[in-house]
Amino acid sequence: MQLETAILDLLAKRAPTSTICPSDAARAVGGADPDDWRPLMEPARQAAQRLVDRGEVDITQGGEPVDLAGARGPIRIRRRRPADDDADTDNGATA
């Protein structure tokens, strides 16, 4: 829950259209030392997915929503936009 809270708190402090990196949440929870926050990267990605499942955020690549399971490389996290509430339930991912 700590990472989910960190994600939501970080997004709340930014413009509605801004995104964060999972490392921002990992650093917020683990501190500035890379030895402390790097192990939190995968848990931060998983926390973001739980927030996607609750309809609170989107995981994006290139500004487009993606499914975390299929995402390769860097991801960003953004607040769910009102128009996104009408999107299909697979978070906009395509096969």
Backbone as a chain_set.jsonl record, in Angstrom:
{"seq": "MQLETAILDLLAKRAPTSTICPSDAARAVGGADPDDWRPLMEPARQAAQRLVDRGEVDITQGGEPVDLAGARGPIRIRRRRPADDDADTDNGATA", "coords": {"N": [[0.814, -1.203, 0.0], [2.037, 1.174, 0.548], [3.532, 1.97, -1.705], [1.489, 2.391, -3.593], [0.203, 4.565, -2.397], [2.301, 6.424, -2.514], [2.541, 6.747, -5.307], [0.027, 7.895, -5.955], [0.146, 10.222, -4.372], [2.375, 11.56, -5.498], [1.413, 12.02, -8.105], [-0.739, 13.68, -7.501], [0.517, 16.013, -6.803], [1.291, 17.108, -9.148], [0.691, 18.514, -12.437], [-2.517, 17.858, -13.957], [-2.178, 16.489, -16.385], [0.325, 15.423, -16.245], [2.94, 12.909, -15.945], [4.459, 10.233, -14.071], [7.434, 8.377, -13.303], [7.839, 4.943, -12.401], [10.102, 4.797, -10.797], [10.122, 7.173, -9.408], [8.207, 6.802, -7.409], [9.387, 4.623, -6.131], [11.718, 5.816, -5.155], [10.552, 7.672, -3.422], [9.577, 6.043, -1.436], [11.748, 4.375, -0.756], [13.97, 6.013, -0.422], [16.863, 8.074, -1.287], [19.183, 6.631, -1.863], [20.416, 4.455, -4.275], [20.752, 1.717, -3.742], [18.766, 1.253, -1.968], [16.311, 2.024, -3.204], [16.202, 0.846, -5.775], [15.598, -1.967, -5.585], [12.888, -1.727, -5.245], [11.689, -1.231, -7.651], [10.301, -3.162, -9.349], [8.201, -3.896, -7.534], [7.005, -1.32, -7.495], [6.08, -1.048, -10.114], [4.195, -3.101, -10.064], [2.492, -2.074, -8.119], [1.516, 0.116, -9.51], [0.049, -1.263, -11.448], [-1.954, -2.386, -9.851], [-3.309, -0.052, -9.201], [-4.194, 0.658, -11.738], [-5.978, -1.45, -12.139], [-7.9, -0.709, -10.304], [-8.91, 1.476, -11.524], [-7.746, 3.988, -11.231], [-5.362, 5.015, -12.319], [-3.388, 5.178, -15.375], [-1.109, 3.132, -17.147], [1.472, 4.014, -19.254], [3.142, 4.086, -22.468], [4.98, 5.926, -24.677], [3.01, 7.826, -24.478], [0.598, 6.541, -24.757], [-1.93, 4.398, -23.421], [-0.966, 1.253, -22.061], [-0.832, -2.307, -21.573], [0.538, -3.594, -18.697], [1.608, -6.173, -18.587], [2.435, -6.683, -21.176], [4.206, -4.68, -21.668], [7.369, -3.473, -22.583], [10.382, -2.211, -21.537], [10.822, 1.266, -20.518], [8.17, 2.654, -18.572], [5.448, 4.929, -17.965], [3.388, 6.583, -15.543], [0.158, 7.808, -15.243], [-2.537, 9.919, -14.115], [-5.843, 8.632, -14.344], [-7.73, 9.687, -17.015], [-10.79, 11.528, -17.508], [-12.043, 10.899, -19.996], [-10.932, 8.451, -20.461], [-12.343, 6.686, -18.952], [-14.312, 5.583, -20.466], [-12.993, 3.84, -22.047], [-12.014, 0.578, -23.311], [-11.868, -2.41, -21.269], [-9.353, -3.543, -21.266], [-7.403, -1.723, -20.88], [-6.684, -0.297, -23.12], [-4.849, -1.726, -24.567], [-3.497, -3.423, -27.395], [-3.511, -6.321, -29.489]], "CA": [[0.0, 0.0, 0.0], [2.892, 2.351, 0.632], [3.877, 2.405, -3.056], [0.287, 2.955, -4.205], [0.039, 5.896, -1.814], [3.348, 7.285, -3.071], [2.173, 7.055, -6.695], [-1.091, 8.842, -5.957], [0.617, 11.493, -3.81], [3.225, 12.219, -6.494], [0.562, 12.509, -9.195], [-1.566, 14.774, -6.984], [1.341, 17.219, -6.719], [1.667, 17.52, -10.502], [-0.405, 18.913, -13.324], [-3.376, 16.71, -14.277], [-1.707, 15.757, -17.56], [1.698, 14.961, -16.02], [3.182, 11.509, -15.642], [5.622, 9.933, -13.232], [8.107, 7.106, -13.537], [7.781, 4.121, -11.194], [11.257, 5.076, -9.935], [9.776, 8.284, -8.52], [7.543, 6.207, -6.244], [10.383, 3.804, -5.432], [12.578, 6.737, -4.404], [9.764, 8.276, -2.345], [9.443, 5.052, -0.366], [13.021, 3.784, -0.377], [15.024, 6.988, -0.182], [17.688, 8.48, -2.424], [20.257, 5.673, -2.129], [19.98, 3.459, -5.257], [20.695, 0.383, -3.143], [17.51, 1.159, -1.228], [15.111, 2.156, -4.025], [16.18, -0.015, -6.973], [14.828, -3.203, -5.363], [11.453, -1.414, -5.21], [11.188, -0.916, -8.993], [9.26, -4.106, -9.757], [7.016, -3.654, -6.699], [6.362, -0.066, -7.902], [5.327, -1.361, -11.334], [3.045, -3.893, -9.634], [1.583, -1.144, -7.439], [0.847, 0.869, -10.576], [-0.951, -2.146, -12.051], [-3.1, -2.465, -8.936], [-4.06, 1.201, -9.359], [-4.891, 0.523, -13.022], [-7.101, -2.361, -11.905], [-8.913, 0.043, -9.546], [-9.39, 2.573, -12.357], [-7.226, 5.267, -10.761], [-4.259, 5.492, -13.155], [-3.038, 4.441, -16.587], [0.299, 2.899, -17.443], [1.64, 4.43, -20.643], [4.404, 4.124, -23.2], [4.765, 6.813, -25.814], [1.798, 8.601, -24.255], [-0.591, 5.719, -24.97], [-2.11, 3.356, -22.408], [-0.502, -0.09, -22.399], [-0.985, -3.34, -20.566], [1.839, -3.806, -18.071], [2.113, -7.509, -18.906], [3.073, -6.649, -22.487], [5.097, -3.518, -21.784], [8.806, -3.719, -22.536], [11.101, -0.953, -21.416], [10.308, 2.259, -19.57], [6.749, 3.003, -18.547], [5.065, 6.111, -17.203], [2.106, 6.441, -14.849], [-0.613, 9.059, -15.241], [-3.897, 9.822, -13.579], [-6.858, 8.255, -15.32], [-8.429, 10.856, -17.554], [-12.228, 11.252, -17.59], [-12.374, 10.246, -21.258], [-10.431, 7.083, -20.405], [-13.305, 5.841, -18.259], [-15.113, 4.918, -21.479], [-12.126, 2.928, -22.796], [-12.276, -0.822, -23.021], [-11.325, -2.834, -19.986], [-7.98, -4.039, -21.33], [-6.517, -0.569, -20.71], [-6.256, 0.241, -24.398], [-3.812, -2.539, -25.195], [-3.877, -4.132, -28.604], [-2.727, -7.557, -29.697]], "C": [[0.853, 1.26, 0.0], [3.254, 2.873, -0.76], [2.667, 2.989, -3.778], [0.051, 4.379, -3.703], [1.064, 6.862, -2.378], [3.015, 7.686, -4.502], [1.078, 8.111, -6.725], [-0.678, 10.204, -5.412], [1.47, 12.259, -4.819], [2.392, 12.783, -7.64], [-0.29, 13.693, -8.748], [-0.802, 16.089, -6.934], [1.726, 17.768, -8.088], [0.435, 17.919, -11.291], [-1.223, 17.678, -13.706], [-2.898, 15.877, -15.465], [-0.304, 15.187, -17.391], [1.749, 13.465, -15.738], [4.348, 11.401, -14.669], [6.211, 8.608, -13.692], [7.94, 6.262, -12.271], [8.956, 4.376, -10.248], [10.997, 6.247, -9.004], [9.123, 7.754, -7.242], [8.525, 5.362, -5.439], [11.305, 4.675, -4.591], [11.83, 7.349, -3.22], [9.651, 7.324, -1.154], [10.8, 4.591, 0.154], [14.132, 4.744, -0.053], [15.906, 7.182, -1.403], [18.777, 7.473, -2.784], [19.765, 4.597, -3.097], [19.904, 2.036, -4.699], [19.396, 0.166, -2.374], [16.287, 1.196, -2.14], [15.077, 1.24, -5.237], [15.444, -1.334, -6.747], [13.312, -2.975, -5.344], [10.869, -1.152, -6.596], [10.079, -1.87, -9.441], [8.038, -3.992, -8.849], [6.287, -2.355, -7.067], [5.547, -0.274, -9.173], [4.067, -2.155, -10.981], [2.015, -3.026, -8.907], [0.816, -0.321, -8.464], [-0.232, 0.012, -11.228], [-2.168, -2.294, -11.147], [-3.955, -1.203, -9.036], [-4.785, 1.238, -10.7], [-6.139, -0.331, -12.821], [-8.233, -1.687, -11.139], [-9.445, 1.238, -10.324], [-8.853, 3.937, -11.973], [-6.137, 5.856, -11.648], [-4.204, 4.689, -14.446], [-1.539, 4.235, -16.596], [0.466, 3.204, -18.923], [3.055, 4.181, -21.147], [4.126, 4.966, -24.432], [3.473, 7.593, -25.708], [0.508, 7.822, -24.424], [-0.706, 4.658, -23.881], [-1.636, 1.995, -22.924], [-0.825, -1.038, -21.255], [0.395, -3.639, -19.995], [2.437, -5.157, -18.456], [2.849, -7.532, -20.245], [4.066, -5.525, -22.661], [6.549, -3.96, -21.664], [9.499, -2.378, -22.483], [10.412, -0.007, -20.46], [8.804, 2.479, -19.712], [6.587, 4.301, -17.773], [3.71, 5.82, -16.576], [1.423, 7.796, -14.869], [-1.955, 8.811, -14.574], [-4.837, 9.403, -14.698], [-7.599, 9.509, -15.745], [-9.908, 10.531, -17.69], [-12.626, 10.534, -18.871], [-11.933, 8.79, -21.26], [-11.411, 6.146, -19.712], [-14.184, 5.076, -19.234], [-14.3, 3.915, -22.284], [-12.449, 1.49, -22.428], [-11.5, -1.261, -21.786], [-9.907, -3.359, -20.062], [-6.976, -2.906, -21.328], [-5.949, -0.075, -22.024], [-5.213, -0.585, -25.103], [-4.366, -3.225, -26.434], [-2.992, -5.349, -28.773], [-1.718, -7.384, -30.797]], "O": [[0.425, 2.301, -0.499], [3.281, 4.084, -0.976], [2.798, 3.978, -4.499], [-0.259, 5.281, -4.481], [0.729, 8.005, -2.689], [3.189, 8.847, -4.873], [1.19, 9.108, -7.439], [-1.107, 11.233, -5.933], [1.308, 13.469, -4.978], [2.638, 13.9, -8.095], [-0.536, 14.61, -9.531], [-1.402, 17.161, -7.014], [2.414, 18.785, -8.177], [-0.7, 17.693, -10.873], [-0.683, 16.573, -13.772], [-3.186, 14.682, -15.538], [0.208, 14.533, -18.3], [0.758, 12.845, -15.352], [5.113, 12.346, -14.474], [5.558, 7.826, -14.382], [7.903, 6.814, -11.172], [8.828, 4.194, -9.038], [11.583, 6.318, -7.923], [9.442, 8.196, -6.139], [8.501, 5.381, -4.208], [11.638, 4.328, -3.458], [12.401, 7.525, -2.143], [9.631, 7.759, -0.002], [10.986, 4.433, 1.36], [15.142, 4.348, 0.529], [15.715, 6.529, -2.429], [19.249, 7.471, -3.921], [18.801, 3.894, -2.792], [19.076, 1.241, -5.142], [18.979, -0.971, -2.155], [15.317, 0.481, -1.889], [13.988, 0.886, -5.69], [14.726, -1.784, -7.64], [12.541, -3.932, -5.421], [9.674, -0.879, -6.713], [9.019, -1.416, -9.871], [6.917, -3.991, -9.357], [5.062, -2.298, -6.96], [4.446, 0.261, -9.298], [2.997, -1.906, -11.537], [0.809, -3.222, -9.063], [-0.383, -0.087, -8.313], [-1.316, 0.51, -11.53], [-3.298, -2.324, -11.633], [-5.182, -1.274, -8.965], [-5.88, 1.793, -10.791], [-7.225, 0.026, -13.278], [-9.398, -2.05, -11.306], [-10.333, 1.943, -9.844], [-9.439, 4.952, -12.348], [-6.0, 7.077, -11.722], [-4.873, 3.667, -14.594], [-0.787, 5.077, -16.105], [-0.3, 2.716, -19.753], [4.013, 4.082, -20.38], [3.147, 4.739, -25.143], [2.896, 7.984, -26.723], [-0.575, 8.382, -24.252], [0.3, 4.084, -23.462], [-1.877, 1.637, -24.077], [-1.058, -0.617, -20.121], [1.328, -3.909, -20.751], [3.651, -5.267, -18.631], [3.782, -8.314, -20.427], [4.708, -5.427, -23.706], [6.912, -4.719, -20.766], [9.227, -1.502, -23.304], [9.538, -0.404, -19.69], [8.253, 2.488, -20.812], [7.474, 4.715, -17.027], [2.981, 4.932, -17.018], [2.037, 8.814, -14.548], [-2.439, 7.683, -14.48], [-4.648, 9.776, -15.856], [-8.039, 10.295, -14.906], [-10.261, 9.383, -17.958], [-13.472, 9.64, -18.831], [-12.502, 7.976, -21.987], [-11.316, 4.929, -19.873], [-14.744, 4.038, -18.881], [-14.857, 3.207, -23.123], [-13.061, 1.21, -21.397], [-10.593, -0.569, -21.324], [-9.297, -3.605, -19.021], [-5.826, -3.092, -21.725], [-4.861, 0.501, -22.057], [-4.727, -0.177, -26.157], [-5.548, -3.561, -26.504], [-1.872, -5.401, -28.267], [-0.976, -8.317, -31.106]]}, "num_chains": 1, "name": "protein.A"}
